Amino acid sequence: MLLVVGSAFSIIGSTHVSRSFYAQLQNLEARRWYLEEEYSRLLLEQSTLASHFRIESEAGSTLGLAAPGHDQTRLVAK
């Protein structure tokens, strides 16, 4: 009888641990999904901010820079 009660408590304990680990797994998977989504958004933002057109337009509008014309460039021989 004592062995049956001990076995029952052992099963209850292992079931509780198993459910706790499963809940933790679900939380970690949700966190992973969120981080993957955020990473995708950040990659898109980075590619947008690093585009040549945007950099050129920001340099022109914010800093007043412009690409040099043909009369302002020189070819230097080695």
C-alpha positions as CSV (number, residue, x, y, z in Angstrom):
1,M,0.0,0.0,0.0
2,L,2.8,2.4,0.9
3,L,4.5,1.7,-2.5
4,V,1.3,2.5,-4.3
5,V,0.9,5.8,-2.5
6,G,4.6,6.6,-3.1
7,S,4.2,5.8,-6.7
8,A,1.1,8.0,-7.0
9,F,2.9,10.9,-5.5
10,S,5.9,10.3,-7.8
11,I,3.6,10.4,-10.8
12,I,1.9,13.6,-9.6
13,G,5.3,15.2,-9.1
14,S,6.6,14.2,-12.5
15,T,3.4,15.4,-14.2
16,H,3.7,18.8,-12.5
17,V,7.3,19.1,-13.6
18,S,6.4,18.1,-17.1
19,R,3.6,20.7,-17.3
20,S,5.8,23.4,-15.9
21,F,8.5,22.6,-18.5
22,Y,5.9,22.6,-21.2
23,A,4.5,26.0,-20.1
24,Q,8.1,27.4,-20.1
25,L,8.6,26.0,-23.6
26,Q,5.5,27.7,-24.8
27,N,6.7,31.0,-23.4
28,L,10.1,30.6,-24.9
29,E,8.6,29.8,-28.3
30,A,6.4,32.9,-28.2
31,R,9.4,35.0,-27.3
32,R,11.4,33.5,-30.1
33,W,8.6,34.3,-32.6
34,Y,8.5,37.9,-31.3
35,L,12.2,38.3,-31.6
36,E,12.2,36.9,-35.2
37,E,9.5,39.3,-36.2
38,E,11.4,42.2,-34.6
39,Y,14.6,41.1,-36.4
40,S,12.8,41.1,-39.7
41,R,11.5,44.6,-39.1
42,L,14.9,45.8,-38.1
43,L,16.5,44.3,-41.3
44,L,13.9,46.1,-43.4
45,E,14.5,49.3,-41.6
46,Q,18.3,49.0,-42.0
47,S,18.0,48.3,-45.7
48,T,15.7,51.3,-46.1
49,L,18.0,53.6,-44.2
50,A,21.1,52.4,-46.0
51,S,19.7,52.7,-49.5
52,H,21.9,54.9,-51.8
53,F,19.0,57.0,-52.9
54,R,18.1,57.9,-49.3
55,I,21.7,58.6,-48.3
56,E,22.1,60.9,-51.4
57,S,18.8,62.7,-50.7
58,E,19.6,63.2,-47.0
59,A,23.1,64.5,-47.8
60,G,21.6,67.0,-50.3
61,S,18.7,68.2,-48.2
62,T,20.2,68.1,-44.7
63,L,23.9,68.8,-45.3
64,G,23.7,70.7,-48.5
65,L,26.1,68.3,-50.3
66,A,26.0,67.5,-54.0
67,A,28.0,65.2,-56.3
68,P,30.8,67.0,-58.1
69,G,30.3,67.8,-61.7
70,H,32.6,66.8,-64.6
71,D,34.4,70.2,-64.4
72,Q,35.2,69.6,-60.7
73,T,36.8,66.2,-61.1
74,R,40.3,65.3,-62.2
75,L,41.7,62.0,-63.4
76,V,45.0,61.2,-61.7
77,A,47.4,58.9,-63.4
78,K,49.5,56.4,-61.5
